[in-house]
Amino acid sequence: MLVYINLYLTIKKRKVFKPILSFFYYWTVVKAESKCYSSLASETSKMHILQPKHSKLNEKDVEELLQKLNLSKSQLPKILSSDVALPEGCDIGTVVKIERKEGDKTNVYYRVVV
């Protein structure tokens, strides 16, 4: 950071070295953003109070659900594997149960991870 400030003061006087200033500015921004993303990744495992409960179903429950609804896995609604609300260990093809509390009752939704 000190190098960046010194370069900025030097370059401001000489307009010839503007590309050097933009190069250093780019790398300081990239470093700052990467630090922000790494700290954000550790915080995403905590559930927010308004986030509905997501739970992973085992194979037995999935088979019962599909027989009950007369569907196949490909006919279930989809959820992306990059969704931060998913519980850990969800692979592609995993069925997730989502419980949303609305008023006094709890609504249950099912999604397959893609």
C-alpha positions as MATLAB code, in Angstrom:
seq = 'MLVYINLYLTIKKRKVFKPILSFFYYWTVVKAESKCYSSLASETSKMHILQPKHSKLNEKDVEELLQKLNLSKSQLPKILSSDVALPEGCDIGTVVKIERKEGDKTNVYYRVVV';
ca = [
       0.000    0.000    0.000;
       2.865    2.376    0.779;
       4.416    1.616   -2.588;
       1.113    2.384   -4.261;
       0.791    5.790   -2.550;
       4.391    6.736   -3.369;
       3.909    5.709   -6.992;
       0.698    7.697   -7.185;
       2.392   10.880   -5.996;
       5.309   10.349   -8.374;
       3.109    9.474  -11.330;
       0.754   12.353  -10.769;
       3.622   14.691  -11.565;
       4.647   12.691  -14.641;
       1.757   11.689  -16.878;
       3.936    9.288  -18.867;
       3.662    6.444  -16.291;
      -0.133    6.164  -16.022;
      -0.208    2.491  -17.107;
       1.980    1.605  -14.116;
      -0.480    3.304  -11.786;
      -3.428    1.415  -13.272;
      -1.491   -1.869  -12.955;
      -0.843   -1.339   -9.230;
      -4.397   -0.152   -8.662;
      -5.745   -3.311  -10.319;
      -3.694   -5.631   -8.094;
      -4.607   -3.829   -4.862;
      -8.305   -4.089   -5.770;
      -7.963   -7.785   -6.625;
      -6.217   -8.520   -3.310;
      -8.853   -6.608   -1.342;
     -11.696   -8.440   -3.108;
     -10.130  -11.865   -2.571;
      -9.855  -11.167    1.160;
     -13.518  -10.149    1.253;
     -14.650  -13.318   -0.533;
     -12.611  -15.623    1.706;
     -14.108  -14.066    4.845;
     -17.579  -14.288    3.292;
     -17.177  -17.994    2.533;
     -16.594  -18.807    6.192;
     -19.691  -16.889    7.226;
     -22.083  -18.493    4.729;
     -22.333  -21.709    6.753;
     -24.352  -19.831    9.399;
     -28.092  -19.816    8.737;
     -29.982  -16.534    8.759;
     -33.086  -16.392   10.940;
     -35.356  -15.801    7.904;
     -33.788  -18.578    5.830;
     -36.006  -21.672    5.533;
     -34.629  -24.932    6.894;
     -32.912  -27.076    4.238;
     -32.284  -30.735    5.007;
     -30.851  -33.551    2.932;
     -33.040  -36.623    2.377;
     -31.651  -40.163    2.492;
     -32.262  -42.626   -0.345;
     -35.103  -44.434    1.440;
     -37.052  -41.195    1.983;
     -36.421  -40.147   -1.614;
     -37.852  -43.401   -2.971;
     -40.950  -43.088   -0.740;
     -41.452  -39.478   -1.825;
     -41.125  -40.263   -5.528;
     -43.591  -43.170   -5.258;
     -46.043  -41.038   -3.264;
     -45.948  -38.174   -5.780;
     -45.621  -40.503   -8.793;
     -42.614  -38.536  -10.107;
     -39.030  -39.138  -11.112;
     -36.059  -37.122   -9.839;
     -35.841  -35.255  -13.140;
     -39.407  -33.966  -12.683;
     -38.691  -32.359   -9.297;
     -37.938  -28.615   -9.190;
     -34.220  -27.803   -9.339;
     -31.838  -25.971   -6.991;
     -28.270  -25.017   -7.906;
     -25.389  -26.703   -6.121;
     -23.860  -23.237   -5.571;
     -26.825  -22.142   -3.429;
     -25.520  -21.073   -0.009;
     -28.610  -22.382    1.779;
     -27.822  -26.013    0.967;
     -26.531  -28.193    3.797;
     -22.965  -29.471    3.532;
     -22.354  -32.641    1.575;
     -25.036  -32.128   -1.079;
     -23.917  -33.545   -4.408;
     -25.633  -33.348   -7.777;
     -28.763  -35.506   -7.702;
     -29.364  -35.112   -3.958;
     -32.954  -34.313   -2.960;
     -33.363  -31.482   -0.457;
     -36.378  -30.880    1.776;
     -37.171  -27.198    2.388;
     -39.431  -26.272    5.304;
     -40.927  -22.769    5.253;
     -42.935  -21.509    8.191;
     -45.810  -19.287    7.081;
     -48.011  -18.197    9.919;
     -49.000  -21.197   12.039;
     -48.280  -23.899    9.502;
     -45.124  -25.268    7.903;
     -45.023  -25.767    4.138;
     -42.692  -28.433    2.757;
     -40.998  -28.202   -0.649;
     -38.625  -30.602   -2.371;
     -35.786  -29.736   -4.748;
     -33.136  -31.788   -6.554;
     -29.581  -30.400   -6.674;
     -28.216  -29.696  -10.155;
];
